[in-house]
Amino acid sequence: MQWSARTAETVALGLGGALLVLVALTLDAAGRVLVGAAGVLLLAVALRDVVLRPRLAADGAGVVVRTLGGRSRLPWPGLRVRLRTTRRLGMRSRLLELDTAAGPDDAGTLVLLGRRELGTDPAAVARALEALRPA
C-alpha cells in the first residue's frame, strides 16, 4: 500500500505557480518580487510532491517514508503508529505519527504526516497500517 499527495492538487499547484510567475512579468518591481516569489514557492511545493511520490509505502517488512533527504525504512518491530488530533482556532487537525523511539533516551525516528502529504485522511492511513502490521 502507498500514499502520496493527490495528483490533482499537485497539478493545480504547478499551474497556479506558473501562472503567478507569468503574471509577475507584467508587474512593477515590487509586484514582480512578491508575486514571483509566491509563484516560485508554489512551483517548489508541486515539484516536492512529484519527487516524493509515494510519500509513504507499507508492506509486510515495515514502512518506507520518502523525504528530501532520502528514504527511511521503519521496520514493524518497534514502530508505533498513532493519530494526533489537535484543535487550534476552532479548526481540527489530524496528523499520522510514526515513532521508533524505544524509550526516553532513544532518539529514534519521528515522522509526522498530514492529510495533504498522504492524499487522504490520516485516520484511514493509521487503520490501514495497523491492519497491515504482522501479528
C-alpha positions, 0 to 999 in steps of 0.5 A: 500500500502507498500514499502520496499527495493527490495528483490533482492538487499537485497539478493545480499547484504547478499551474497556479505557480506558473501562472503567478510567475507569468503574471509577475512579468507584467508587474512593477518591481515590487509586484514582480518580487512578491508575486514571483516569489509566491509563484516560485514557492508554489512551483517548489511545493508541486515539484516536492510532491512529484519527487516524493511520490509515494510519500509513504509505502507499507508492506509486510517488512515495515514502512518506507517514508520518502523525504528530501533527504532520502528514504527511511525504512521503519521496520514493524518491530518497534514502530508505533503508529498513532493519530494526533488530533489537535484543535487550534482556532476552532479548526481540527487537525489530524496528523499520522505519527510514526515513532521508533523511539524505544524509550526516553533516551532513544532518539529514534525516528519521528515522522509526522504526516498530514492529510495533504502529504498522504492524499487522504485522511490520516485516520484511514492511513493509521487503520490501514497500517495497523491492519497491515502490521504482522501479528 
